[in-house]
Amino acid sequence: MPAEFPDFRLGNVLATSFTATLTERHGDTVERIPTPRRLVDWLAVNGLAVDSCTTGQLGLAWDLRESIHAAATAAAIQDALPASAVQVINDRSAQGRAAAILTPDGNRRWRLSSASRVEDALGVIAADAISIIAGERDGKLALCASPTCQAAFFDTSQSRTRKWCEMNTCGNRQKKARFNANQRKNPTRQR
Ligand SMILES: [Zn+2]
């Protein structure tokens, strides 16, 4: 795996794992799928393996990603869904031809109509986004409390009070910032 590309952030919700391929949207943005090859890698990790991807297909993916981000953000703050984002999500969903396959051991797998059909994979992601934005699944859309992030994430915690898109990154950074601020306020307590 080439070291020059930033790592993926993998969650357990497909649509928001996908939107997390661009992070720090309100800070120094990090693009985690900057090339077609990197999108191929991401899809493979998420059970949607394709054997190739064109720059045009990568463009469709970016467009879908930002549309999901816009619609999920609006849903999280109970705002009206942006029509252009809804259109893109619906177009990608309608153009996907992936089939849900039940494996002998009782798991669901996606079968794409052909190994070069990135559009099928995007259709699966779009449908996943529709199910969480429509409120069909157990959980709640929320925005990350980190001011440089503000990513929309799907909170499945029992109390629905999760604050950060990811504890290991945004959560820890916020805690560290608060700790440092307290140390400055109470310099005598240092060391
Ligand atoms: Zn975050």
Boltz pocket constraint, residues with backbone or C-beta under 6 A from the ligand:
constraints:
  - pocket:
      binder: B
      contacts: [[A, 144], [A, 145], [A, 146], [A, 149], [A, 150], [A, 151], [A, 164], [A, 165], [A, 166], [A, 170]]
      max_distance: 6.0
